[in-house]
Amino acid sequence: MSESVSEAEIAESAGRAEPPAESHAPPEPAYDPAAPAPLNLPRTPTGDAEVDARLARLADADHLATDGHVEVYEDVHRGLRDALTALDGRPGPPVPSPSYEQSRS
């Protein structure tokens, strides 16, 4: 028994397009404008270790979604406010007495 292929079947199979070859290239990552992106802003050291540490904490917001920034900003603000408040508690130079000012006139 021989198998025969008709001319119609040959013509039909010749007209079929070959499936496209699969690409092995990795898919390109989709651009997401809402994704966290570091701002890479320079932070100049102030010379005060406590203030510098608080300002360095701002870099944490670079890796968070926008809704996570508030927590970081409030924490930094609270720390800077506390540092400024602590300055008020430190003894400063003596204040001249009111009698000193009157005697100079």
C-alpha positions as CSV (number, residue, x, y, z in Angstrom):
1,M,0.0,0.0,0.0
2,S,1.4,3.3,-1.0
3,E,0.5,6.6,0.3
4,S,-0.1,9.2,-2.3
5,V,-0.4,12.9,-1.7
6,S,-2.6,14.7,-4.1
7,E,-1.5,17.9,-5.8
8,A,-4.2,19.8,-4.0
9,E,-2.8,18.8,-0.6
10,I,0.7,19.8,-1.7
11,A,-0.6,23.2,-2.9
12,E,-2.5,23.7,0.3
13,S,0.5,22.9,2.5
14,A,2.7,25.2,0.5
15,G,0.3,28.1,1.0
16,R,0.5,27.8,4.8
17,A,2.8,30.3,6.5
18,E,5.4,28.9,8.8
19,P,4.8,29.9,12.5
20,P,7.1,32.8,13.5
21,A,10.3,31.8,15.1
22,E,10.2,32.5,18.9
23,S,12.5,35.3,20.0
24,H,14.9,34.4,22.8
25,A,15.6,38.0,23.7
26,P,14.4,39.0,27.1
27,P,11.4,41.2,27.1
28,E,12.1,44.9,27.6
29,P,11.0,46.2,31.0
30,A,8.0,48.4,30.8
31,Y,8.5,52.0,31.6
32,D,6.6,53.0,34.7
33,P,6.6,56.7,35.3
34,A,5.1,56.2,38.7
35,A,7.9,53.9,39.9
36,P,10.2,55.2,42.6
37,A,13.3,56.9,41.2
38,P,16.2,58.4,43.2
39,L,16.5,62.2,42.8
40,N,20.2,62.0,43.5
41,L,20.2,65.5,45.1
42,P,23.5,66.4,46.8
43,R,23.3,66.9,50.5
44,T,26.0,69.2,51.9
45,P,27.1,68.2,55.4
46,T,26.2,70.7,58.1
47,G,28.8,69.7,60.6
48,D,26.2,68.7,63.1
49,A,26.1,64.9,63.2
50,E,22.5,64.7,64.4
51,V,21.3,67.1,61.6
52,D,23.4,65.3,59.0
53,A,21.9,62.0,60.0
54,R,18.3,63.4,59.7
55,L,19.1,64.8,56.3
56,A,20.6,61.5,55.1
57,R,17.3,59.9,56.0
58,L,15.7,61.8,53.2
59,A,17.4,59.3,50.8
60,D,15.0,56.7,52.1
61,A,12.2,58.4,50.2
62,D,14.1,57.7,46.9
63,H,13.1,54.1,47.0
64,L,9.5,54.5,48.2
65,A,6.3,55.2,46.3
66,T,5.0,58.7,46.7
67,D,2.5,57.7,49.4
68,G,5.5,56.5,51.5
69,H,7.3,59.9,51.4
70,V,5.1,61.5,54.0
71,E,6.3,59.2,56.7
72,V,9.9,59.9,55.9
73,Y,9.4,63.7,55.6
74,E,7.5,63.8,58.9
75,D,10.2,61.8,60.6
76,V,13.0,64.1,59.3
77,H,11.0,67.2,60.2
78,R,10.4,65.9,63.7
79,G,14.1,65.2,64.2
80,L,15.2,68.6,62.8
81,R,12.6,70.4,65.0
82,D,13.9,68.4,68.1
83,A,17.5,69.4,67.2
84,L,16.5,73.1,67.0
85,T,14.6,72.8,70.3
86,A,17.6,71.4,71.9
87,L,19.6,74.4,70.9
88,D,17.3,76.6,73.0
89,G,18.1,74.5,76.1
90,R,21.9,74.9,75.8
91,P,23.5,77.7,77.8
92,G,24.6,80.6,75.6
93,P,26.7,83.6,76.2
94,P,25.6,85.7,79.2
95,V,23.0,88.3,78.5
96,P,24.0,91.8,79.7
97,S,21.9,93.0,82.6
98,P,19.5,95.9,82.0
99,S,21.5,98.1,84.4
100,Y,24.5,97.6,82.1
101,E,22.6,99.1,79.2
102,Q,21.4,102.0,81.3
103,S,24.8,102.9,82.5
104,R,26.2,103.1,79.0
105,S,23.8,105.8,78.0
